[in-house]
Amino acid sequence: MTTLAELSVGQSATVQSVQGHDEIAVRLLEMGLTPGVDVKVVGSALLGDPVELEVRGYRLSLRKSEAKRVNV
C-alpha cells in the first residue's frame, strides 16, 4: 500500500487508513486525515521533509515520519 510520504508534488490520493493507535495516529485523524478524504501534495521542503498537503480546504504540513503512517 502507498503512503502519503511516497507521493510527489502535484499528486492526489484518497486516505485509506492511519497506521497505529497511539497519540500521533489520533492527532493525524483529528487534523482531518480520516479514511475517504481526498489529499493533494502541494509542496515540500528542499530535502523533502516536511511535505505540504491540501486537505479539506486547508494546508497541512507533516514530517515524512508522520506521512508514512497515512495509507492512501
Backbone atoms as SQL, in Angstrom:
CREATE TABLE atoms (id INTEGER PRIMARY KEY, chain TEXT, resi INTEGER, resn TEXT, atom TEXT, x REAL, y REAL, z REAL);
INSERT INTO atoms VALUES
  (1, 'A', 1, 'MET', 'N', 0.846, -1.181, 0.000),
  (2, 'A', 1, 'MET', 'CA', 0.000, 0.000, 0.000),
  (3, 'A', 1, 'MET', 'C', 0.891, 1.244, 0.000),
  (4, 'A', 2, 'THR', 'N', 0.470, 2.265, -0.694),
  (5, 'A', 2, 'THR', 'CA', 1.216, 3.515, -0.790),
  (6, 'A', 2, 'THR', 'C', 0.915, 4.407, 0.415),
  (7, 'A', 3, 'THR', 'N', 1.906, 5.209, 0.807),
  (8, 'A', 3, 'THR', 'CA', 1.702, 6.163, 1.900),
  (9, 'A', 3, 'THR', 'C', 1.807, 7.586, 1.370),
  (10, 'A', 4, 'LEU', 'N', 1.382, 8.548, 2.168),
  (11, 'A', 4, 'LEU', 'CA', 1.489, 9.960, 1.782),
  (12, 'A', 4, 'LEU', 'C', 2.935, 10.363, 1.517),
  (13, 'A', 5, 'ALA', 'N', 3.861, 9.768, 2.239),
  (14, 'A', 5, 'ALA', 'CA', 5.274, 10.116, 2.095),
  (15, 'A', 5, 'ALA', 'C', 5.815, 9.740, 0.715),
  (16, 'A', 6, 'GLU', 'N', 5.169, 8.809, 0.025),
  (17, 'A', 6, 'GLU', 'CA', 5.640, 8.344, -1.276),
  (18, 'A', 6, 'GLU', 'C', 5.086, 9.146, -2.445),
  (19, 'A', 7, 'LEU', 'N', 4.116, 10.024, -2.200),
  (20, 'A', 7, 'LEU', 'CA', 3.527, 10.815, -3.275),
  (21, 'A', 7, 'LEU', 'C', 4.431, 11.981, -3.645),
  (22, 'A', 8, 'SER', 'N', 4.377, 12.368, -4.913),
  (23, 'A', 8, 'SER', 'CA', 5.153, 13.504, -5.406),
  (24, 'A', 8, 'SER', 'C', 4.293, 14.764, -5.391),
  (25, 'A', 9, 'VAL', 'N', 4.944, 15.919, -5.468),
  (26, 'A', 9, 'VAL', 'CA', 4.225, 17.189, -5.523),
  (27, 'A', 9, 'VAL', 'C', 3.295, 17.172, -6.735),
  (28, 'A', 10, 'GLY', 'N', 2.049, 17.554, -6.508),
  (29, 'A', 10, 'GLY', 'CA', 1.049, 17.571, -7.560),
  (30, 'A', 10, 'GLY', 'C', 0.147, 16.349, -7.580),
  (31, 'A', 11, 'GLN', 'N', 0.550, 15.278, -6.921),
  (32, 'A', 11, 'GLN', 'CA', -0.259, 14.066, -6.899),
  (33, 'A', 11, 'GLN', 'C', -1.373, 14.165, -5.861),
  (34, 'A', 12, 'SER', 'N', -2.493, 13.526, -6.176),
  (35, 'A', 12, 'SER', 'CA', -3.625, 13.452, -5.260),
  (36, 'A', 12, 'SER', 'C', -3.905, 11.995, -4.929),
  (37, 'A', 13, 'ALA', 'N', -4.560, 11.783, -3.803),
  (38, 'A', 13, 'ALA', 'CA', -4.915, 10.432, -3.382),
  (39, 'A', 13, 'ALA', 'C', -6.048, 10.518, -2.363),
  (40, 'A', 14, 'THR', 'N', -6.614, 9.370, -2.058),
  (41, 'A', 14, 'THR', 'CA', -7.661, 9.268, -1.048),
  (42, 'A', 14, 'THR', 'C', -7.114, 8.479, 0.142),
  (43, 'A', 15, 'VAL', 'N', -7.307, 9.014, 1.329),
  (44, 'A', 15, 'VAL', 'CA', -6.824, 8.348, 2.540),
  (45, 'A', 15, 'VAL', 'C', -7.597, 7.048, 2.734),
  (46, 'A', 16, 'GLN', 'N', -6.857, 5.969, 2.964),
  (47, 'A', 16, 'GLN', 'CA', -7.460, 4.663, 3.231),
  (48, 'A', 16, 'GLN', 'C', -7.475, 4.356, 4.728),
  (49, 'A', 17, 'SER', 'N', -6.352, 4.658, 5.402),
  (50, 'A', 17, 'SER', 'CA', -6.261, 4.384, 6.838),
  (51, 'A', 17, 'SER', 'C', -5.065, 5.108, 7.428),
  (52, 'A', 18, 'VAL', 'N', -5.061, 5.181, 8.753),
  (53, 'A', 18, 'VAL', 'CA', -3.928, 5.722, 9.501),
  (54, 'A', 18, 'VAL', 'C', -3.396, 4.589, 10.358),
  (55, 'A', 19, 'GLN', 'N', -2.092, 4.320, 10.266),
  (56, 'A', 19, 'GLN', 'CA', -1.478, 3.215, 10.996),
  (57, 'A', 19, 'GLN', 'C', -1.253, 3.581, 12.456),
  (58, 'A', 20, 'GLY', 'N', -1.532, 2.639, 13.333),
  (59, 'A', 20, 'GLY', 'CA', -1.247, 2.811, 14.757),
  (60, 'A', 20, 'GLY', 'C', -2.453, 3.231, 15.560),
  (61, 'A', 21, 'HIS', 'N', -2.269, 3.170, 16.876),
  (62, 'A', 21, 'HIS', 'CA', -3.322, 3.552, 17.817),
  (63, 'A', 21, 'HIS', 'C', -2.753, 4.433, 18.926),
  (64, 'A', 22, 'ASP', 'N', -1.647, 5.107, 18.639),
  (65, 'A', 22, 'ASP', 'CA', -1.014, 5.964, 19.636),
  (66, 'A', 22, 'ASP', 'C', -1.462, 7.415, 19.463),
  (67, 'A', 23, 'GLU', 'N', -0.854, 8.310, 20.228),
  (68, 'A', 23, 'GLU', 'CA', -1.271, 9.717, 20.195),
  (69, 'A', 23, 'GLU', 'C', -0.992, 10.377, 18.850),
  (70, 'A', 24, 'ILE', 'N', 0.025, 9.946, 18.124),
  (71, 'A', 24, 'ILE', 'CA', 0.302, 10.523, 16.803),
  (72, 'A', 24, 'ILE', 'C', -0.798, 10.131, 15.821),
  (73, 'A', 25, 'ALA', 'N', -1.210, 8.887, 15.824),
  (74, 'A', 25, 'ALA', 'CA', -2.292, 8.437, 14.944),
  (75, 'A', 25, 'ALA', 'C', -3.582, 9.194, 15.251),
  (76, 'A', 26, 'VAL', 'N', -3.880, 9.364, 16.524),
  (77, 'A', 26, 'VAL', 'CA', -5.076, 10.100, 16.918),
  (78, 'A', 26, 'VAL', 'C', -4.987, 11.543, 16.442),
  (79, 'A', 27, 'ARG', 'N', -3.823, 12.144, 16.572),
  (80, 'A', 27, 'ARG', 'CA', -3.639, 13.544, 16.141),
  (81, 'A', 27, 'ARG', 'C', -3.811, 13.686, 14.627),
  (82, 'A', 28, 'LEU', 'N', -3.296, 12.733, 13.849),
  (83, 'A', 28, 'LEU', 'CA', -3.468, 12.767, 12.400),
  (84, 'A', 28, 'LEU', 'C', -4.950, 12.708, 12.036),
  (85, 'A', 29, 'LEU', 'N', -5.700, 11.872, 12.724),
  (86, 'A', 29, 'LEU', 'CA', -7.146, 11.791, 12.487),
  (87, 'A', 29, 'LEU', 'C', -7.836, 13.099, 12.874),
  (88, 'A', 30, 'GLU', 'N', -7.422, 13.696, 13.990),
  (89, 'A', 30, 'GLU', 'CA', -8.002, 14.967, 14.421),
  (90, 'A', 30, 'GLU', 'C', -7.725, 16.087, 13.436),
  (91, 'A', 31, 'MET', 'N', -6.601, 16.006, 12.721),
  (92, 'A', 31, 'MET', 'CA', -6.250, 17.032, 11.732),
  (93, 'A', 31, 'MET', 'C', -6.996, 16.840, 10.414),
  (94, 'A', 32, 'GLY', 'N', -7.851, 15.822, 10.342),
  (95, 'A', 32, 'GLY', 'CA', -8.689, 15.651, 9.169),
  (96, 'A', 32, 'GLY', 'C', -8.266, 14.560, 8.216),
  (97, 'A', 33, 'LEU', 'N', -7.229, 13.806, 8.543),
  (98, 'A', 33, 'LEU', 'CA', -6.762, 12.728, 7.672),
  (99, 'A', 33, 'LEU', 'C', -7.526, 11.442, 7.987),
  (100, 'A', 34, 'THR', 'N', -8.818, 11.477, 7.731),
  (101, 'A', 34, 'THR', 'CA', -9.686, 10.341, 8.003),
  (102, 'A', 34, 'THR', 'C', -9.932, 9.540, 6.725),
  (103, 'A', 35, 'PRO', 'N', -10.242, 8.267, 6.847),
  (104, 'A', 35, 'PRO', 'CA', -10.498, 7.449, 5.658),
  (105, 'A', 35, 'PRO', 'C', -11.574, 8.061, 4.761),
  (106, 'A', 36, 'GLY', 'N', -11.278, 8.091, 3.458),
  (107, 'A', 36, 'GLY', 'CA', -12.213, 8.624, 2.470),
  (108, 'A', 36, 'GLY', 'C', -11.957, 10.049, 2.042),
  (109, 'A', 37, 'VAL', 'N', -11.122, 10.779, 2.766),
  (110, 'A', 37, 'VAL', 'CA', -10.861, 12.175, 2.425),
  (111, 'A', 37, 'VAL', 'C', -9.799, 12.251, 1.323),
  (112, 'A', 38, 'ASP', 'N', -9.978, 13.206, 0.394),
  (113, 'A', 38, 'ASP', 'CA', -9.009, 13.425, -0.678),
  (114, 'A', 38, 'ASP', 'C', -7.904, 14.352, -0.195),
  (115, 'A', 39, 'VAL', 'N', -6.679, 14.033, -0.578),
  (116, 'A', 39, 'VAL', 'CA', -5.491, 14.793, -0.173),
  (117, 'A', 39, 'VAL', 'C', -4.653, 15.070, -1.411),
  (118, 'A', 40, 'LYS', 'N', -4.074, 16.275, -1.479),
  (119, 'A', 40, 'LYS', 'CA', -3.173, 16.619, -2.581),
  (120, 'A', 40, 'LYS', 'C', -1.861, 17.127, -2.007),
  (121, 'A', 41, 'VAL', 'N', -0.748, 16.654, -2.551),
  (122, 'A', 41, 'VAL', 'CA', 0.571, 17.140, -2.135),
  (123, 'A', 41, 'VAL', 'C', 0.844, 18.418, -2.931),
  (124, 'A', 42, 'VAL', 'N', 0.992, 19.549, -2.230),
  (125, 'A', 42, 'VAL', 'CA', 1.176, 20.831, -2.904),
  (126, 'A', 42, 'VAL', 'C', 2.597, 21.373, -2.796),
  (127, 'A', 43, 'GLY', 'N', 3.427, 20.759, -1.968),
  (128, 'A', 43, 'GLY', 'CA', 4.800, 21.236, -1.860),
  (129, 'A', 43, 'GLY', 'C', 5.601, 20.413, -0.878),
  (130, 'A', 44, 'SER', 'N', 6.908, 20.686, -0.886),
  (131, 'A', 44, 'SER', 'CA', 7.791, 20.047, 0.086),
  (132, 'A', 44, 'SER', 'C', 9.017, 20.923, 0.277),
  (133, 'A', 45, 'ALA', 'N', 9.687, 20.722, 1.377),
  (134, 'A', 45, 'ALA', 'CA', 10.924, 21.457, 1.644),
  (135, 'A', 45, 'ALA', 'C', 12.025, 20.960, 0.709),
  (136, 'A', 46, 'LEU', 'N', 13.133, 21.659, 0.676),
  (137, 'A', 46, 'LEU', 'CA', 14.220, 21.326, -0.243),
  (138, 'A', 46, 'LEU', 'C', 14.694, 19.886, -0.128),
  (139, 'A', 47, 'LEU', 'N', 14.784, 19.373, 1.060),
  (140, 'A', 47, 'LEU', 'CA', 15.237, 17.995, 1.249),
  (141, 'A', 47, 'LEU', 'C', 14.070, 17.017, 1.335),
  (142, 'A', 48, 'GLY', 'N', 12.851, 17.506, 1.045),
  (143, 'A', 48, 'GLY', 'CA', 11.684, 16.638, 1.026),
  (144, 'A', 48, 'GLY', 'C', 10.968, 16.472, 2.349),
  (145, 'A', 49, 'ASP', 'N', 11.425, 17.133, 3.386),
  (146, 'A', 49, 'ASP', 'CA', 10.809, 16.986, 4.695),
  (147, 'A', 49, 'ASP', 'C', 10.725, 18.347, 5.363),
  (148, 'A', 50, 'PRO', 'N', 9.570, 18.873, 5.690),
  (149, 'A', 50, 'PRO', 'CA', 8.252, 18.251, 5.652),
  (150, 'A', 50, 'PRO', 'C', 7.574, 18.375, 4.284),
  (151, 'A', 51, 'VAL', 'N', 6.406, 17.737, 4.171),
  (152, 'A', 51, 'VAL', 'CA', 5.589, 17.844, 2.968),
  (153, 'A', 51, 'VAL', 'C', 4.364, 18.694, 3.301),
  (154, 'A', 52, 'GLU', 'N', 3.910, 19.459, 2.310),
  (155, 'A', 52, 'GLU', 'CA', 2.735, 20.306, 2.488),
  (156, 'A', 52, 'GLU', 'C', 1.572, 19.686, 1.730),
  (157, 'A', 53, 'LEU', 'N', 0.458, 19.522, 2.426),
  (158, 'A', 53, 'LEU', 'CA', -0.725, 18.876, 1.863),
  (159, 'A', 53, 'LEU', 'C', -1.900, 19.836, 1.842),
  (160, 'A', 54, 'GLU', 'N', -2.804, 19.604, 0.904),
  (161, 'A', 54, 'GLU', 'CA', -4.080, 20.301, 0.923),
  (162, 'A', 54, 'GLU', 'C', -5.139, 19.258, 1.250),
  (163, 'A', 55, 'VAL', 'N', -5.845, 19.485, 2.340),
  (164, 'A', 55, 'VAL', 'CA', -6.859, 18.538, 2.808),
  (165, 'A', 55, 'VAL', 'C', -8.038, 19.315, 3.379),
  (166, 'A', 56, 'ARG', 'N', -9.236, 18.999, 2.940),
  (167, 'A', 56, 'ARG', 'CA', -10.459, 19.635, 3.443),
  (168, 'A', 56, 'ARG', 'C', -10.435, 21.153, 3.332),
  (169, 'A', 57, 'GLY', 'N', -9.775, 21.678, 2.295),
  (170, 'A', 57, 'GLY', 'CA', -9.768, 23.112, 2.060),
  (171, 'A', 57, 'GLY', 'C', -8.718, 23.896, 2.831),
  (172, 'A', 58, 'TYR', 'N', -7.825, 23.234, 3.525),
  (173, 'A', 58, 'TYR', 'CA', -6.747, 23.948, 4.207),
  (174, 'A', 58, 'TYR', 'C', -5.416, 23.256, 3.941),
  (175, 'A', 59, 'ARG', 'N', -4.331, 23.918, 4.289),
  (176, 'A', 59, 'ARG', 'CA', -2.989, 23.370, 4.076),
  (177, 'A', 59, 'ARG', 'C', -2.446, 22.833, 5.391),
  (178, 'A', 60, 'LEU', 'N', -1.750, 21.707, 5.267),
  (179, 'A', 60, 'LEU', 'CA', -1.223, 20.998, 6.431),
  (180, 'A', 60, 'LEU', 'C', 0.186, 20.538, 6.112),
  (181, 'A', 61, 'SER', 'N', 1.120, 20.755, 7.009),
  (182, 'A', 61, 'SER', 'CA', 2.487, 20.262, 6.833),
  (183, 'A', 61, 'SER', 'C', 2.734, 19.109, 7.791),
  (184, 'A', 62, 'LEU', 'N', 3.314, 18.033, 7.236),
  (185, 'A', 62, 'LEU', 'CA', 3.631, 16.850, 8.034),
  (186, 'A', 62, 'LEU', 'C', 5.078, 16.450, 7.819),
  (187, 'A', 63, 'ARG', 'N', 5.708, 15.933, 8.863),
  (188, 'A', 63, 'ARG', 'CA', 7.024, 15.321, 8.709),
  (189, 'A', 63, 'ARG', 'C', 6.860, 14.037, 7.914),
  (190, 'A', 64, 'LYS', 'N', 7.928, 13.610, 7.247),
  (191, 'A', 64, 'LYS', 'CA', 7.878, 12.361, 6.481),
  (192, 'A', 64, 'LYS', 'C', 7.526, 11.184, 7.382),
  (193, 'A', 65, 'SER', 'N', 8.028, 11.187, 8.606),
  (194, 'A', 65, 'SER', 'CA', 7.748, 10.084, 9.524),
  (195, 'A', 65, 'SER', 'C', 6.256, 9.997, 9.841),
  (196, 'A', 66, 'GLU', 'N', 5.576, 11.132, 9.887),
  (197, 'A', 66, 'GLU', 'CA', 4.130, 11.138, 10.121),
  (198, 'A', 66, 'GLU', 'C', 3.381, 10.749, 8.850),
  (199, 'A', 67, 'ALA', 'N', 3.836, 11.271, 7.692),
  (200, 'A', 67, 'ALA', 'CA', 3.185, 10.977, 6.416),
  (201, 'A', 67, 'ALA', 'C', 3.277, 9.490, 6.065),
  (202, 'A', 68, 'LYS', 'N', 4.309, 8.818, 6.549),
  (203, 'A', 68, 'LYS', 'CA', 4.457, 7.383, 6.283),
  (204, 'A', 68, 'LYS', 'C', 3.385, 6.552, 6.975),
  (205, 'A', 69, 'ARG', 'N', 2.714, 7.127, 7.934),
  (206, 'A', 69, 'ARG', 'CA', 1.686, 6.400, 8.689),
  (207, 'A', 69, 'ARG', 'C', 0.309, 6.511, 8.068),
  (208, 'A', 70, 'VAL', 'N', 0.189, 7.316, 6.996),
  (209, 'A', 70, 'VAL', 'CA', -1.110, 7.506, 6.339),
  (210, 'A', 70, 'VAL', 'C', -1.131, 6.726, 5.033),
  (211, 'A', 71, 'ASN', 'N', -1.936, 5.679, 4.984),
  (212, 'A', 71, 'ASN', 'CA', -2.061, 4.855, 3.772),
  (213, 'A', 71, 'ASN', 'C', -3.052, 5.491, 2.820),
  (214, 'A', 72, 'VAL', 'N', -2.667, 5.554, 1.538),
  (215, 'A', 72, 'VAL', 'CA', -3.551, 6.129, 0.515),
  (216, 'A', 72, 'VAL', 'C', -3.760, 5.125, -0.597);
